[in-house]
Amino acid sequence: MGRPKKTRGMKKQMRLAEEEEILLLKQWIESQKPDSGSNPLALGPLPERAKVGKLQEDGVFSRYAGVTRFDQLPISDKTKRGLKEAKFVDMLDSQRAALPHALCGRDLLGAARTGSGKTLAFVIPVLETLHKERWGPEDGVGCIIISPTRELAAQTFTVLNKVGKFHKFSAGLLIGGREGVDVEKERVNEMNILVCAPGRLLQHMDETPNFECSNLKILILDEADRVLDSAFKGQLDPIISQLPKRRQTLLFSATQTKKVKDLARLSLRDPEYISVHAESVTATPTTLSQSVMIVPVEKKLDMLWSFIRTHLNDRILVFLSTKKQVKFVHEAFNKLRPGIPLKSIHGKMSQEKRMGVYSQFIDKQSVLFCTDVLERGLDFDQAVDWVVQVDCPDDVPSYIHRVGRTARCNTPGKSLLFLTPSEEKMVERLHEAKIPIKLIKANSDKVQEISRQLASLLVSFPDLQTVAQRAFITYLRSIHKRRDKEIFDVTKLSIEDFSASLGLPFTPRIRFANLKTKKKGVFESSIDIEPGNDDDDDDNVAAPRRVVKRKDLLGDDLEEEDFALRPNEEGKGGDKSNKDEGVPMPGTRVSKNKKLKISQHRPSGTRVKFDEEGNPVAPLAVVAASATETEVALDEEARNDYYKKLGEQLRKVDHEDKKVEKEKRREKRMKAKIKRKQGDMEEEEEEEGDERSASSEEETGRKRKRAKKTYFDDNGDGEEGGKINTDSVSIAELEEMALKLITQS
Ligand SMILES: Nc1ncnc2c1ncn2[C@@H]1O[C@H](COP(=O)(O)OP(=O)(O)OP(=O)(O)O)[C@@H](O)[C@H]1O
């Protein structure tokens, strides 16, 4: 932060003035404290031209609860200058409600709509607390601001730097990815304010020598409900345990937690609940116009493409469920040239790249595809015109945060949500949560089908085919993993059609491993998804990484009936007689409830088989290669001819293979028979010798029995477990053989 050069005398003078200012501020704050539990918004603004601050020499100060301008608050001159330079003059409601309580040192739970200015509502108390404590470099960490994502932390850091420009505190951004942790370790002990993601902070607590926060004065949890949820529990609890209990704690979010156990974890002291928009008619900004459309899963890309093509002059933020979907839609749409720049952001991108994409998007009309990594807190500088949710969010809070990327700070914005028919219940949930969303229908004349173009692309770009397969699998997995089973039911999706809509010439093989208990039934995909590599749930970069086991591809609690995608040979439809579900089977699966649908729009000649590794092998790729990029125009005759020849070849090879296999089996049986017979001969010889030396008849009988047991089951009737042992030799045959041997010798 700015440190202009000053003489010693000037410095002393400034210090004295500062001390005086602090004293006055403290008196002001103390004397005009708002009542605990009161809502400052209920108080009217100060009369115009009213005097502010110390009104009389005997210590009468102006009220600061209910005021509407920053310069009417008991805050330092440095902060006021910072605010003024950043052009913040009038307070927004969330700031008016929170600041009077926060400035007098109270713990706070602040809930206010997205884009309502919560960042300043905690940045100002941070600066003021340290200022009033006359915090210096030697005092170490005085404030920690925890954010759930890197972007959000970086954004908060920017606001802090802007508004705190005239203070002399040092502030550090600890988010990982940007700088090596070793570089941070050298400097982190000199920082007064840390803005960080939980994982990185914990890393410093664990690894950085002498790193300590025992002097901490104020702790901020931004997007508190997210930071407090289970994904961060493993990181947040050890962090909190290392912080001093006597501190001020401020929690902010658009969807706030009130769970007692969450608050107990933070040891809050009589927190104030600031719920700025709780009583209002809508939970989302009033300037936001929200629509929902029912779109079958297989029509989503058509709809999205058509939407983009008709909104070329907007900035559109598009939410998809998984990184692989983002990658696929971005790459595929890019190749189809929609006429507007397309960008994407997901958790696996480097921090620099993400920041770059983020600022390019703000700069120019474009489409930004993203996962929930951008769901919360990010302020796109009021640039987003549309938020389009192609995939239904997990829950209502998630919806609120996503749409909150537009219509910020009282500016207009629009949002569109696609729901599959089985997700329609979400509309009810949104209405219950005071979200005014209109059900609309697409203008069918304007909807452009693109599955043909996508199919053609996948033939021309085999790499894209792999991306499409992964998008397909990860989407199904994400739907299955959702907790709200009333809304998310993967069995209700038309999987064949969905696969075709991505341009996939063949539905990626999904294996249903039938485990012993119904609860343990899992899907497995033939597509190799490396553990950890494909975990789309960890897209939130600050979230702890989870190792994904292969078995976990579609979750652990899958019920057998829930997901009746049976291995099924192509062309046989849903043959339920195939019970061997553990064995990977080639071909398309069908839902128990659905008939196999042949997709009409899938271009002929582009069907691809998958090898044992799940890699696509396109039998018609050579023929298809001649097709143009946007159209697969295969010669019908050439294709039939190709199939005919291929069929003949396959039949020939098949016949020969069967012959060889039969021969091998016969030889094997013969060998086994001879071996058994030899064994029998040896036993008989041994028996004979024993017989000679044996003293009793009883012993001989026992050995006979043992010899027979080698070939027969316990019953000695040629049946084993109720099955006939076809490989065994009859008793008569054996006795005849033994007799022969004896007579031969
Ligand atoms: N007092 C103010 N006057 C004018 N603009 C403001 C004021 N306070 C905040 N803003 C602007 O409003 C926008 C939203 O602010 P902010 O990002 O703090 O919202 P938020 O409530 O934290 O949103 P979210 O819940 O999405 O995180 C920002 O662009 C910010 O610069």
Ligand as a Chemical Component Dictionary entry (heavy atoms), coordinates in Angstrom:
data_LIG
# 
_chem_comp.id                   LIG 
_chem_comp.type                 NON-POLYMER 
_chem_comp.pdbx_formal_charge   0 
_chem_comp.three_letter_code    LIG 
# 
loop_
_chem_comp_atom.comp_id 
_chem_comp_atom.atom_id 
_chem_comp_atom.alt_atom_id 
_chem_comp_atom.type_symbol 
_chem_comp_atom.charge 
_chem_comp_atom.model_Cartn_x 
_chem_comp_atom.model_Cartn_y 
_chem_comp_atom.model_Cartn_z 
_chem_comp_atom.pdbx_ordinal 
LIG N1  N1  N 0 -21.315 1.318   -2.169 1  
LIG C1  C1  C 0 -21.160 0.945   -3.416 2  
LIG N2  N2  N 0 -21.371 1.793   -4.408 3  
LIG C2  C2  C 0 -21.234 1.417   -5.681 4  
LIG N3  N3  N 0 -20.856 0.201   -6.046 5  
LIG C3  C3  C 0 -20.626 -0.687  -5.105 6  
LIG C4  C4  C 0 -20.749 -0.361  -3.742 7  
LIG N4  N4  N 0 -20.433 -1.445  -3.015 8  
LIG C5  C5  C 0 -20.116 -2.413  -3.895 9  
LIG N5  N5  N 0 -20.219 -1.962  -5.144 10 
LIG C6  C6  C 0 -19.999 -2.738  -6.384 11 
LIG O1  O1  O 0 -21.008 -3.739  -6.426 12 
LIG C7  C7  C 0 -20.509 -4.902  -7.055 13 
LIG C8  C8  C 0 -20.844 -6.114  -6.190 14 
LIG O2  O2  O 0 -20.160 -6.057  -4.982 15 
LIG P1  P1  P 0 -19.641 -7.368  -4.243 16 
LIG O3  O3  O 0 -18.802 -8.166  -5.157 17 
LIG O4  O4  O 0 -19.044 -6.943  -2.975 18 
LIG O5  O5  O 0 -21.018 -8.098  -4.030 19 
LIG P2  P2  P 0 -21.332 -9.381  -3.127 20 
LIG O6  O6  O 0 -22.519 -9.063  -2.326 21 
LIG O7  O7  O 0 -20.099 -9.788  -2.406 22 
LIG O8  O8  O 0 -21.729 -10.440 -4.232 23 
LIG P3  P3  P 0 -21.644 -12.046 -4.114 24 
LIG O9  O9  O 0 -22.676 -12.496 -3.160 25 
LIG O10 O10 O 0 -21.919 -12.468 -5.491 26 
LIG O11 O11 O 0 -20.280 -12.349 -3.650 27 
LIG C9  C9  C 0 -19.036 -4.679  -7.245 28 
LIG O12 O12 O 0 -18.793 -4.362  -8.586 29 
LIG C10 C10 C 0 -18.702 -3.507  -6.361 30 
LIG O13 O13 O 0 -17.640 -2.737  -6.865 31 
# 
loop_
_chem_comp_bond.comp_id 
_chem_comp_bond.atom_id_1 
_chem_comp_bond.atom_id_2 
_chem_comp_bond.value_order 
_chem_comp_bond.pdbx_ordinal 
LIG N1  C1  SING 1  
LIG C1  N2  SING 2  
LIG C1  C4  DOUB 3  
LIG N2  C2  DOUB 4  
LIG C2  N3  SING 5  
LIG N3  C3  DOUB 6  
LIG C3  C4  SING 7  
LIG C3  N5  SING 8  
LIG C4  N4  SING 9  
LIG N4  C5  DOUB 10 
LIG C5  N5  SING 11 
LIG N5  C6  SING 12 
LIG C6  O1  SING 13 
LIG C6  C10 SING 14 
LIG O1  C7  SING 15 
LIG C7  C8  SING 16 
LIG C7  C9  SING 17 
LIG C8  O2  SING 18 
LIG O2  P1  SING 19 
LIG P1  O3  DOUB 20 
LIG P1  O4  SING 21 
LIG P1  O5  SING 22 
LIG O5  P2  SING 23 
LIG P2  O6  DOUB 24 
LIG P2  O7  SING 25 
LIG P2  O8  SING 26 
LIG O8  P3  SING 27 
LIG P3  O9  DOUB 28 
LIG P3  O10 SING 29 
LIG P3  O11 SING 30 
LIG C9  O12 SING 31 
LIG C9  C10 SING 32 
LIG C10 O13 SING 33 
# 
